[in-house]
Amino acid sequence: MTEEEAAHWMLAEYEAAGFLYQEAAASHLFQLNDEKLAYFDKSSNLCIGEVVLDVFNKLTPDAVYERAGRFWRVRLETDQPGRQQ
């Protein structure tokens, strides 16, 4: 799977459910054994690859990232401007 394909997989999951948990996406991508898709950082956190995340963010300009819950969701009318809430 390429980085762009991974971002499109994330988009499909996000659109199907209306949200996407970062940990679930990173875990799925990590199982593909390609550090460009997902990797462990210096603090041993499982992370989504930077290019994958960049492409996903471009594909979902209206998505909101909930930092506390570590997931992306559909923007609500009550949300503040910006991507992170």
N, C-alpha and C positions, 0 to 999 in steps of 0.2 A: 504494500500500500504506500502510495506517495504521500507527501505532506499535504498536498491539495486534496487528495482523496480522503485523507483523515479528517480534514476540516469539513468536507462535504458530508462525511459520515456523521460528524458532530451536529451539523446543521439539520440533517434528517432526523436525528434523535431529538433535537431541540424542538423542531417543528411538530413532530408526532406527539410530544407530551406537553409542549408549552413551557418547558424548563429543561435544564440539563445540569446535573451535578458534576462539578469539576473532578471529584475523586472517581466517579464512575467512568467518565470519559478517559481520564488518565490511566486508570486500571485496565480498561479495554485496550487502549492503544499500547500500553506497556507489554501486554501479552503477545503483541506482534513482533517482539524482539528487535526493535529498531529504535535506537536512542534519539533519532531525529523526531520521532513521534511522541515519545514519552521517556522520561529519565528521572533518576533520583538526584536531587540537588545536594549541596554540601551539608545541609541540615537533615538529610535523609527523608525529605518530603518528595512524594511522587508528583511530578510536574508534566504538563503538556508541553511539547516542543514549541519553541518560540515561533517558528514559521507556521506551524499548524495553528497556533493561537492567533497570529496576525491575520491569516487567511480567514479563520472563523469570525474574527471581529469585523472584518470587511464584509463578510456575508450576512452579518446580523447587526446592522447599524442601529436598530431600534431596540435591541436587547439590553436588559439591565443586569448587571452583575451584583448579586447580594453578597457582600464580603463576609458577613457573619455566618451565613449558611453555605457559602462557597458554591453558589450555583448561578446560572444565567436564567432569566425569566423574561416574559413579555412585559413591556413597559405599560404601566398604569397611568391614568390621568393624574393621579396624586403624586407621582414620582417627581423628584427634583431633577433639574437638568443634569446631564452627564451620564456616564455609563455606570458608575458605581453608586450604590445606595447603601 
